[in-house]
Amino acid sequence: MALRFVGIDPDTDRDHCPTVWADEEARELVLQGWKVSPELRAACESNTPANGPIPDSEEVIRIPARMVPMIREACDAVERAAI
């Protein structure tokens, strides 16, 4: 696995931090974020094209907007790996 650390939320306590990695081999983003409330999860389930439940193998997480540059960097990394 070619997992590359991209960044951690600079405004958290370093123990409970949203984090971004790029898996350049699998060409995927790996994100750690805050769990969402049951109400938000239900809203996400009802606001998708399939209008179905989120599978047990998937999760909805929150990532703060201040991490957008890190997510862009991770996107660029996995995109470059595809070339």
C-alpha angles and dihedrals in degrees: 000000000000097000113171122191109229106173152319128226104272093206099061134083096259090243098072104029136150106236137190128211132172119220097205094182095054090032092230138127117238114204134185114196145150118292113249127234119261087249093056092045090053090048090052091049092052093045101058129098090247093045090210140124121285108252118250088244091062135060139196114229136178122236120184117243090238086073094061092103090055092048090050090051090051090048090052091049095053091043091053089049089059092058 
